[in-house]
Amino acid sequence: MQLHNRDVRQDVRELGALLGDVLEDQTSRQAFETVESCRRAAIDYRAGELESRDSLIAELEGLSPHQQRIVARGFTSYFELINLAEERERVRSIRTESQEGTLEDSLETAAAELGEEDIETVQQVLEDVLIEPTFTAHPTEARRKTVKSKLRAISMALETLDERLLTDKESGQIWADIDSEVTSLWQTPQVRNRQPEPEDEARNVQWYLQNTLFDVVGEIYDEFADAIDEEVASDLDIPKLFEFRSWAGSDRDGNPYVTPDVTATTLERQRSVVLERYREQLKRLSGVLSQDGSRIDPGSEFQAALESDRERLPGAARTAAERYPDEPYRQKLKLMRERLDRVGDVRPGGYDDAEELRADLTTIATSLRDNDAASVVDAHVDPIRRQVATFDFSLASLDLRDHQQKHTDAIAEALESEGIDYHALSEEERTELLTDAILQDEPVIDLADAVNDGLSEDSARVLRLFDSLADWQREYGVEAIDTYCISMTEEPSHVLEVLFLADQAGVVSLPEHCGIDVVPLLETEYALSGARRIMGSLFENEAYVQALEARGRTQEIMLGYSDSNKENGFLAANWSLYKNQRRLGEICDDHDVTMRLFHGRGGSISRGGGPMNEALLALPNSTVTGQVKFTEQGEAIAEKYANPRIAERNIEQMLNAQLRARLYAKDQPEDEIREEWIEAMETMADVARREYRDLLESDGFVRYFEQATPITVIEDLDLGSRPASRSGERTVEDLRAIPWVFSWTQSRCILPGWYAIATGIDAYLDDGGDVETLQTMYEEWPFFRTTLDNAALSLSRTELEIAEQYADLADEDLREQFFPRLTGEYERAADLITEIGQRDQLHTRDWLGENLERRNPYVDPLNLLQTYLLDRTHRTDIEERTLRLTVKGIAAGMKNTG
């Protein structure tokens, strides 16, 4: 069976040719030839037909500012189209391998492994697993929403060309549509003319949930249910396996623009969006359930539910009876839609919560099955029930987040009027005060009054938020906003402060009710190494224990990959996170608490990125409780969830990995890691951390970073609503992890993803270790293999010849001090990783080699133009816009910002 009409080479060739025609039509023949000349020179150098890039550099620098902008725009547009071609190729691979039965990490392979276990074990694994992708508003998406919309239209056209049998006339019309979209894309501004607001970021996240994931989730459940039925000889109940969450519109850490009003608007919009999707689904279901009431017996349970709705909504019931006489299911569905219309309305009769909607759908399903229409239930009713279970009435539950210092300062200011000097108290005294305050019946502070009592702006914002939280939970349900994450948690009091504020707001009333999970974010070495001090103290605290009991004795703990890496370097950060995950698992086990790890991963390797299924399988067994949560950020969201088939594949791989990981953990709760491996990692990580810190703390390194990367440009880009640094200071510590990684990625020297790994490995070898042991670790230990493979990905994407062009922008003494150091570390790391992995090349993925070969010659001119513009001390307005455009183009070419 031929599934596809095209291949990636044809897509690249024809899209490239079309872009060339559009470029010539929109500019001039001369401009087209200039872009072509730069393209050929870059390809010839990469192919070895030119000895240097000097001719390309000379041509770029000799262009007028207007011509330079056309070149930047040409290559940027090329990458946007080629990304679509590669996305289409990925879909081809998924469909082909699925058809051939060779798809790895599939639901069928997971079901096959489960099928080897007894029924009780399978059901328990299913009950344990809950996967919670959490979408953030972190500013790593360099493309405008308008541009993404046009690219999506082109992608859909490519799908039609590839998967449908078309006449020449039909094919010609589709290409005419693509031509118009590419022309419009060329005429559309690539660079935002304003900074996005938090509401924009929330709408962006909602788009993927509403337009892709809402539909995909039902398909995943159907496929998994079929796979389980094939492998397990029992009628198992498939529980809820996914829940989507979001920080967009609720993450306040370092973002003063996320106000309570923004959060309220986000909650309202998300509810409105998901209710509308349910209405659509019920309307569609009404078209299916046209059964004649005189020929079936709907059953007493169904009749009781219908009568209840008739009493609740008499006017709508009369309309339904007139419109659908003798069609009981359609009458019921009409009244269900009316109840959805009244959710949040002043009119009575609306659903109180999503569980009531699910109950109605279950009643319909039972009635249909009793009337021998199980196939209708499977095809049309169950997918909606699963959507309701997954998306509730909130679309995605919101997590609140803020920095711990904000809570400390707000409490100190509020308690000052009560005669308490909170700042002067020791950690032990703060813990005792907060515990007593939480446990007593009377509130200590009136949040509403305190806001108007002369507090600082930051403290007033904190108290206003908690005062609003109670209202939000009453209006939208506790499930809509029930988690509070605390950045930079380093003491038990930091967690108790949030519990105290929630208690003062009435969100917590112990021991009966706790409406919020308080989640410490451990991201510094001090916090991670002090995990037992922090969590152990909390698990023994009288007030916190009551909160835990009210929340089912489940503790969510977030691990910060980004700041840990920026503080300690790649290897040391990964080892620290691995060790401390195991330590946290032990602490939770000691106190009979179920742990849910929240992995704060970014899109890039240095920020915890990489294949999610591999990451889940590499976690320590002792931490795999079944529940897992992780962030999805920036352009990674578009890459994973914009295309429905790719979104489905990503979710399938996550589910496969988590089911298998939980099964392995039940069989072997403790990891069997050889002591010599742990000692080897301790040696490597300790030396690697010292080398990384020595680099960052070397005199002049910050100036080198500023001169040899486009950080100053990136800080001014309108990528997100949040400031690029916490205080505006130019220090590595103060700079947020995203622009830190973004800058090195732009300069093609991706040191956050590999620096110091070679120094660490060499220290182990110099200390008596041997390569054979490292090779065994790579073969048998998923953590070590994944760590080295991820470093190899960063090394593969690093281009030192291009990085040298950026290094030349720095003062000569700084260049000579740092660039040879980076080069030496890179070359040694590449040699060591290939030797340990026992392979001839850095990466293990054939597609990556093809990807880099196709992309690198087209990224090079953008890098060279960027370095030329960065070197100019006085840039005109058009040069400034071109410089910003090169950032967008390189990001598109690298398919990664940070």
Beta strands, then each sheet from edge to edge (+ up, - down):
strand 1: 130-135
strand 2: 245-246
strand 3: 397-403
strand 4: 483-487
strand 5: 508-509
strand 6: 513-514
strand 7: 517-522
strand 8: 554-560
strand 9: 594-600
strand 10: 627-632
sheet 1: 1+ 2+ 3+ 4+ 7+ 8+ 9+ 10+ 1+
sheet 2: 5+ 6-
end
